[in-house]
Amino acid sequence: MPHYPETSVIKGLARVIRHRQLPRGVVHRRTLVTAGAQVSAVTVVLQGEVLREYHVLDVAQALKWPKATPAQIAEAILVTAGQRVRLGQELAQRGRGRRQRVLQAPTDGEVVEVDEGRIILQSSERAVEVLAKIPGEVESVENDVVRISGTGAVIQCAWGNGQFFFGSYVFLPQEGFVALRQADPAMSPYRGKMLISPVPVERAELTIARQAQVAGVVAPGMPASLREFAMGLTFPVMLTEGFGHRQPTTLIYRLLHSNMGRQAAFDAALPERWSWEHPEIVIPLPAGGMYAEVPSVLRALEVGDQVRLTRAPWDGVLAEVVALPAGAQVIDNGLRVQCARVRLPNKREVIVPLANLETLG
Amino acid sequence: MAAEQINSILVADIGSVHTRLALFDLVEGEYRLIASARARTTAEPPLGKASLGVERAAQRMSELIGRQLLDESSEDLFLMPESEGHGVDAFLAMGSAGRPMRVFLVGLTPEISLASGQRVLAGSFVTITGTLCPDDLRSETEQLNALLTSDSDLILIVGGTDGGADDILLAQLHKVARALSLIRRGTMPVVLYAGNQALRAHVKALLTPYTTVFIARNVRPSLNDEQLFPAQIELALVYDEYRTRCPGGFAEVGRYSQVGVVPTVQGTISAVRYLSTLPSAGRGPLCLDIGSANSLLVSATRGEPHYVVRTDLGVGHSFPEALEAITPAQVRRWLPSQVSDEALWDYAYNKQLRPATVPATLDDLLIEQALAREIARTLVDAARPAWKTGLSQLLPSFNPIIGAGAILAETPHPGVAAMLLLDALQPVGVVDLRLDPHQALAALGVIAYLKPVVTVQALETGALVDLGTAFCPLGRVRTGHGAMRVEIRQPGEAILRHTVRGGELWVAPVAPGTRVEVTVSLARGLSLNGRRRIKRRLVTGTAGIIFDARGRPLAMPRPQDRARVLTAWLKAAMGGQLPEAPPIESPEDLHADMPDLATPERGMLAMASEYPAWDEEWPDASLS
């Protein structure tokens, strides 16, 4: 009976296809690329706006003109539906000189309706730009969705704080974060670089990283209680494994190590159930004549597959599937579940619930 | 196909984690559950196609029973019509996966029409984003913003009695129409109107230029009459349409289903309502379903259902929200070992990141079971006003009690499932405990829309797993003092005698399916159904017969006694044996191939500037 496990892509070379679109609730303004265009990771591909509050503005009341006829009010209104206005812009005007009365826009926004002597204005809260996040070629632009294709090493992570950085990275020195504190930020070799920590981080370490002006931090884990704090940071924080004191997946750190010196895209997307964006590190690489295939998320598990174990007591451990027993097995806590027999790095063979395995794409 | 011609029915339940299939068919003149199978739900990215999970579960079922269900020649999900022992006559789908529908409620009075509207919504996977009524003290601008910035999928309008005054409700309708007229981009909410019937034409004229309008019968035809069911049926249609618009590929599944994609909770309500109408129903059944993202508690008395649905309580996707609502301290009451707040929060967020994983250590399993108990307590507290139990903290005498959801249905031992139900719900008296591991109850509730005889017969022919009968006396005796003297007579065996002491749980070791006669004599201060001695003939379930002398309300152990007492309860529920802890691996052994990160390879950093850019040729790319 085939089993289709979850997949966390960790690949040395893959064809990376990503769809970029505006988040839910953001109104599309412009698409800045066309099919066939070459983009860098920081190319803005889409622009949008978050439209928020509505303002119902009574023109007669604002112009202190209670006896005005509808025709007079209509004449006084200077804007039309669909028009974009700036804060303080004149929306309606009556009289001249010292007797002049003006209704000004209380906010930047868009006039959505002019009706029955009222102007309804919707304020624009902020502009939103969507980056390509991977260097590559725009394959298509359809319905405000930009499809970009590139090649490189891909490392999908467990969690990110919503920030993004493209640039080079360094590993945490042997002395740990203390070494960053001692360095003068202006002269520090860590300044402006993504810092890869093989050990979980705490609040103190993230604070030091901020003071040392690093570009971001990648770590296996951190306490869940720091989520809010991390989301308030202006640089990316990425967790490769999850929350708590987690052991690192060695393959991730080997991949990063073997690509030292290259630039990488650190997309610390906040994981959301229905979002296609996933926190990931993409190290752009030329295919160099090698065939870079798109990571598969549809393949059934097979004997010989390398898998990552995702739950205690072996979380973060890479293992090899050596057997797929047909029936349910009793695991250490007494639960009876479908399992795989896997070989751990120390050569011991254990049974692990199929639900606790991830293939690597 | 006409309902009379339908014999085999396949029902898919697309849950947040698992997609389950249940196949019902005619066997020797009776409808029965003949097979079930499940696969991981595939509605979420990166797959985003719910039908794939249905297909995988169907393949699994085919392998189990040797009945081909899918047409291999079709690329899309295509279920074969029944022929020569293969295929099925009908396919129905229900779902609890996906983002809950966001609903804005418009009515007249908070105590009457808005309260009825909330009861309509309580039976579905929805989040109420806001309310609007004439008593609202907010300015026109604020009211408009409340409606428009709530990002709702549905506006439910209720209010007024049939033939009553309509001008106030009409004013509310104009507000909604104005709001809808302003939406220029994004998703337009649909409208469900279940108010004064005299205004139906106005509703259509005012709102159909902007959006789709569903009309249901008035939830309050008169002040003393509340009719929720017609609005709930219409809400199910709205939910189906919402699902088809949602990401996840529900539209494709809905196309094949004769009823679209019905909310799973509607199926459960329908089945529980049926069970409550049986002559032997007594107070009626109670069903507790704890899922990954949502949880629900449904009870019914003489055909009148009461239910609580929480889209923020679950042991997977909603673990952090549930822990937030329940608090770590409450969860810790059920844990034999000391677990810090920080460890619980780490666990909660990790589970949310990987909701399909199963606990592999006993400690992890106990954390999830602890949360499940507290979720049930929260649901019971929310249901109490509807049960009209006054100040009593005891559960009304619902029977049977049915548990559903993987956390209850998949335990190391059936006795643990029984104990979880007893801990969580704390029933009093003699109660039958059942499990629904195949989500058959909700499936049969949905089938009732199509062919009610299947529901009737399948429930009578063992679609649910009989856990056993539990004897739970009211009152409490001191810990260690004799509470229940039990005699169990079974054919061909010696009489089994046992004294259950105060604070103890005892699972009698009797093989499942045995006909026995149980006599229970209670100590002073305890009673079962108002008596101190009770004799019952019964058939034992998979967990045996359960005797709970821990007191009602349940006496929780003091923190210093927790480890000993909770371990004793667990051991008793597991038939006297606890799982052995596995040997602990050395992390160094398991992560031996970690590179020495602190010392980069010689010259590597210096070489960095000489590396080609990403789009240049790289002649000898050597990648691990």
Interface residues (C-beta under 8 A of the other chain):
Chain A: M1 P2 Y4 E6 T7 G12 L13 R24 G25 V27 H28 Q38 L51 R52 E53 Y54 H55 V56 V112 E113 I120 Q122 P135 G150 G152 A153 A158 W159 S168 F171 L172 P173 Q174 I196 P198 P223 A224 S225 R227 G242 F243 G244 Q247 P248 T250 L251 Y253 R254 L255 H257 S258 M260 G261 R262 Q263 P271 R273 W274 S275 W276 H278 P284 L285 P286 A287 G288 M290 V297 L298 T310 R311 A312 P313 W314 G316 V317 I331 D332 N333 G334 L335 R336 V337 L344 P345 N346 R348 V352 P353 A355 N356
Chain B: A39 R40 E44 P45 P46 L47 G48 R56 Q59 R60 E63 G98 R99 E140 T141 L144 N145 L148 T149 D151 S181 L182 R184 R185 G186 P247 G248 H317 P320 E342 A343 W345 D346 Y347 A348 Y349 N350 L353 R354 A356 T357 V358 P359 A360 T361 L362 D363 D364 L365 E410 T411 P412 H413 M574 P579 E580 A581 P582 I584 E585 S586 P587 D589 L590 H591 A592 D593 M594 P595 L597 A598 T599 P600 E601 M604 L605 M607 A608 Y611 P612 W614 D615 E616 E617 W618 P619 D620 A621 L623 S624
